[in-house]
């Protein structure tokens, strides 16, 4: 070996980090999560972190496999199976929450069973009681620091029934849904480049809005014999006259900027299938006021 070759090898070895045995210590390049183009959902299959609006403690939201279409909020830490009642045991597999035990010594528990802002379940083990007390102390600390404000008493339904439905009923793609927020407060669920949730609303001034109409409480061909509805017609935010792409944008809960974007969804959509038997308290027999209709709320 020539001196020049030996010098070149030594300099290369000196510049490359090595492990104790002399092998190169190569750090794998980090890769960001990507959504498969043929995936049925654009939501990344991982826990969607959030905060409980009542107590301020952390909650991990997961899609679920039971009949309920809504995501379930689980306590972020695993607990021993012996400390959790059988009816409250959940396990997570590939980002999906299953309401059962998977045979391991650990399980997950819904946050509602531990939330200090709710009434305590009838039977709590000593470990769950101590954990609930710890969450209550954290809630009190957030309130004292001004990071959490307790919910004010909602106004009487008669005062807001005709002006701004808190949970409006929308009709799009020939299906009726009920929203979790007023129409102008429905937020985009797409992820921004800063890996935060988009703050823009779905309702946009530069996009065609829906119209408030009075529609039958039950769709044609559907009857609810076990329910005596107080009214035969209700206020519905109708989007069926919009183009298919616009209705699909509303269904995906995207702002116009993320309508055709490949960005993943950061949280689940907040639409629920409207059922007159379950959501009868949100039925409004009168249209919103003229000013509210113009704003889309």
N, C-alpha and C positions, 0 to 999 in steps of 0.2 A: 504494500500500500504506500502510495506516495505521500510525502508530507502535506501536500496541498489537499489531498482527499481526506486525510486524517483530521486536518484543521477544520475542513468544511463539516465533517461529521460531528466534531466536538461542538462547534458553534450551533449546529442544528439541535443537538441534544440539550445544549444549555438554554436555548430559547423555547423549547417545548416542555411544558410541565410534565413531570414524571411522578408515578407512584413509588412506593417504597421498594417494589420489585423491579423498577426500571421500565415498566410498561407506560405508554403514553396516557396521561390523564385527560381524556377528552370529555368535555361537557356537552351533552346533547343539546342541540338547538331547540329552544322551546317552541311549541306549536300551539296556535290558538285553536279553540274549538270551532269547528265548521259544521254547518248543517248540510246533510246529503241532499242533492237536488231532487231526488225522488222520495224524500221523506214526507209523510202525510202531515206533519206539523213542522213549523219553523222554530219551535221552542226547544232550546237545548235541554237534553235530558239530564238535568242536574237540579239540585235543590234551588228553588228561587227564594233567596233570603228576603225577609221583610220584618216589619215590626207590628206587634199587635196594637191596633188603634186604641184599645181600652187600657192596657197596662204598660205599653211601651217596650215589652220584652221581645227578644228575637224569636222569630217563627220561621221555619223552613216549609215552603209550600211545595207539594208534590202532586202530580196527577195520580188519580186513584183508579182502581179496577172494579169497584162495586157499581151499583146502579146510579149513584150520585155522580153527575157530570162535573161538579165543582171540585176544585183542588182542596186537599186537606192540609191543614196547618199542624205540623208536628214540632214537638220540642226538639231543639237541635242536638241534644245529647242522647246517647243510648243509656238505658237503665236496665238493671238486673230484672230478669223475668219474675223472680219471686216478689219484687216490690210493686209490680203492676198487676191490677186485676185482669182476668182473662178477656173481658169485654173491651178493654182499652189497649190491647196489645196490637201493634202494627209493626211491619217490617218493610224495608225499602230494598228493591231489587232493580238494578239498571235505571234508577231514578223514578221508578213507579212504586207508589205506596200500596201495600196489600193489607187489608184489615184482618190479619191473622198472625199466628206465631210461626216462624220458620224453623223451629227446633233448636235454635242456638240459645246460649244462656243470656242473650241480650235482646232487647226489643225497643221500639219507639212508642211514645205516648202522645196523643193529641194535646195541643196546647190548651184547649178549652177545659181539660181536666185539671190543669194547673194554674190557669189564669187567675190572679188575685182579684181581678175586677168582677169576677163571676162568683156565684154561690158555690161553695165547696161541695163536691159529691158526697153522697151519704157515707161511703166507706173509703177511707184513705189510709194507706199503710203509713207507718211512722216515717219512712224514707220520703214518700211523696208529700207528707205534711211538712217535713223540713225543707224540701225543695220549693214547695209553694210559699213558705215563709220567706225563703231567700228571694224569690221573685217579687214578693210584696215589698221587701226592703229596697230592691232595685227600683221598683215603681215609685216608692216614696222619695227616693233620691232624685229621680228624674223630675218629679213634681216640684221638689224644693229648689232644683236648679233651673226651673223654667223650661226644661226640655220637653215636658209633657203637660198638656192642659186637659183637664177633665172635661168630658162632653157636657155641654149645656143641655138643659131640658128642651126637647124639641117643641116647637109651637103647635098649637092645636091644629088638627087636620083641616078644620073648616077654614083656617086662615090661609092655607097654602094650596088647598085642593084645586082652586080654579086658576092659579097663576103660575105655579111651577111644580109639576109633579116631581117628587124626590126620586121615584123609581119609575120612569116612563116606560110605556109599552110601545115597542117598535115593530113594524112589519116590514120584512125584507126577505127577498128570495122565497116568497110565498110561505114564510114561517113567521110566527110571532115570538118575539123575545122580550124579556124584561131586563132593563139595565139596572146597574147598581148605583148610578149617579144620574143627575139631570143631563139632558141631551148635550148642553154646552159644556158639561164638566167631564164627559167621557174622554179619557186620556189615551193617547197612543201607547201601544204595548211594545213597540219595536225598540231595539237596542241601538244607541248612538255609537259613534266612533270612540267616545270616551268611556264606553261600557256602562253607561247609565241609561235609565229609561227615558224615552223621548217625552218631553214636557208639553208638546203641542197637542191640542184637542183634535178629535176626529172631525168635529164640525168646523168647517173652514169657510171664510168669507169668499174665497175664490172658487169654491166648489158648489155645485147645486145642492141646496138643502132639501130636506123632506118637508112634508106638510102635515099639519094636524087635522085629523078627520074624526068623525064619529062613526064607529064601526060596530057591528054586532059583537056582543060579548063572547059568543061562541062562533067558531068558524062553521061554514056550511058543511053539513055531513057529520058534525061532531055534536054530541049531546052530553050533558052532565045531569042525568036524572037524579042523582043523589045530592045535588046542590041546588038550592033555591037562590039564585043570584039576585041582588037587590035592584039591579038595573039591567035593561036589555041592550043598551048601547054604551060604549065607553070611548074615551079619547085615545087615539092611536097615532103615533108618529109614523106616517106612511112614507116608505122609501121605494115602493114598488114601481113608481113612475120613473125612477132614475135608471141610467144604463146599468147593464149587468156588472161592469167593472166597478162602478160606484157602489152598488149594493154589496159586492164582494169586499170592497175596501172597508165598508162599515162592519161587515161580518167579521173580518180579520182584525178590526179595531186598530186601523192604521190611519195616520194623518196623510194628506196628499203627498208629502215628501217621501214617505215610506211605502206608498201604494205599490210601486214597482221595484222597490229596493230588495236586495238579497240579504239584508240584515236580519239576524235572528230575532225572535221575540224574547223579551226579557221576562215577561210574566204571562200568565194565562189570560185569555180574554174573559171579560166579566159578564158576558151575556148568559142568561138562563132561559130555557124554554118556558114560555108563559103557560101557566096552568091556572084556569079560573078557580079551581078548588084550593090551590095553595097560595095564590097571590090575589085573592079577592079583596084584601084590604087596600091594594094599590090601584083598584079600578076607579077611574074618575068619570062621572057621567057627563061632565061639561068640558068644553074645550078651554085651553088656556086663554088668557087675555090677549088682546090684539098685539100689544107690545111684546109679550112673551112669544107669541107665534112668530113674529118677525125675527126674533133672536134664535128661534129654534129650540126653545126650552118650554 
